[in-house]
Amino acid sequence: MLADPTRRRILDLLAEHDTLSVGQLAGYFPELVASGISKHLMVLRAAALVGATRQGRKRLYRVEPDVLATALLPWLARYAPYWSGALERLRGLAEGEEPPK
């Protein structure tokens, strides 16, 4: 589901703007019609990664950060050992330590 670049971009846009309507999202995807955006949002809502609230006649969509974190943390944890060394070196540099040779 998140392998689709359009869905990832929708999540990025929602994270940047807090909430957006289908029409607002469609403005970022000139190659898609609003119904195409709606289909992507349906998939994201079915996975509970995106929520919606009604405001008048439109729905405003938002990222569900707790669900997103819960879904991604186990996968990201697999790669943590690769990051820890780099993060330790970065911390050392930020604190003024000499870089390792």
C-alpha positions in Angstrom: 0.0 0.0 0.0 2.8 2.5 0.9 4.8 1.3 -2.1 2.5 3.5 -4.3 4.3 6.9 -4.7 1.0 8.8 -5.0 -0.1 7.5 -1.6 3.2 8.4 0.0 3.0 11.9 -1.5 -0.6 12.2 -0.1 0.7 11.3 3.3 3.6 13.8 2.9 1.1 16.6 1.9 -1.2 15.8 4.8 1.7 15.8 7.2 2.8 19.2 5.9 -0.6 20.9 5.9 -2.4 19.1 8.8 -5.7 18.7 6.8 -6.6 18.9 3.1 -9.7 18.2 1.1 -9.8 16.0 -2.0 -9.9 19.1 -4.1 -6.9 20.6 -2.4 -5.0 17.3 -2.8 -6.0 17.1 -6.4 -4.2 20.4 -7.1 -0.9 18.7 -6.3 -1.6 15.9 -8.8 -2.6 17.5 -12.2 -2.3 14.1 -13.9 -5.1 12.6 -11.7 -8.8 13.4 -11.4 -10.4 14.0 -8.0 -12.0 10.5 -8.0 -8.5 9.0 -8.4 -7.3 10.9 -5.3 -10.5 9.7 -3.5 -9.6 6.1 -4.3 -6.1 6.5 -2.9 -7.6 8.1 0.2 -10.0 5.1 0.6 -7.1 2.8 0.7 -5.3 4.9 3.3 -8.4 5.2 5.4 -9.0 1.4 5.2 -5.5 1.0 6.7 -6.4 3.7 9.3 -3.3 5.7 8.2 -5.6 8.7 7.3 -8.7 10.0 9.1 -11.4 12.4 7.9 -13.8 14.9 9.4 -16.7 16.6 7.7 -16.6 20.4 7.3 -19.7 21.5 5.6 -19.9 19.7 2.3 -16.3 18.6 2.2 -14.2 16.1 4.1 -10.9 17.1 5.5 -8.3 14.4 5.6 -5.4 14.1 8.1 -2.6 11.7 8.9 -3.3 9.4 11.9 0.3 9.7 13.4 -0.2 7.0 16.1 -1.3 4.4 13.7 1.4 5.3 11.2 4.1 5.0 13.9 2.7 1.7 15.2 2.6 0.3 11.6 6.2 1.5 10.7 8.1 1.0 14.0 8.6 -2.7 13.8 9.9 -2.4 10.2 12.2 0.5 11.1 13.5 -1.3 14.2 15.1 -3.9 11.9 17.4 -1.2 10.5 18.2 0.5 13.8 21.6 -1.2 14.2 22.7 0.3 10.9 21.8 3.8 12.2 23.1 3.7 15.7 26.8 3.9 14.7 26.1 6.9 12.4 24.0 8.6 15.0 26.8 8.1 17.6 29.3 9.7 15.3 27.0 12.6 14.6 26.4 13.1 18.3 30.2 13.2 18.8 30.7 15.7 16.1 27.9 17.9 17.4 29.5 17.8 20.9 32.9 18.8 19.4 34.7 15.4 19.5 37.3 14.6 16.8 35.9 12.4 14.0 37.2 8.8 14.1 40.0 8.1 11.7 
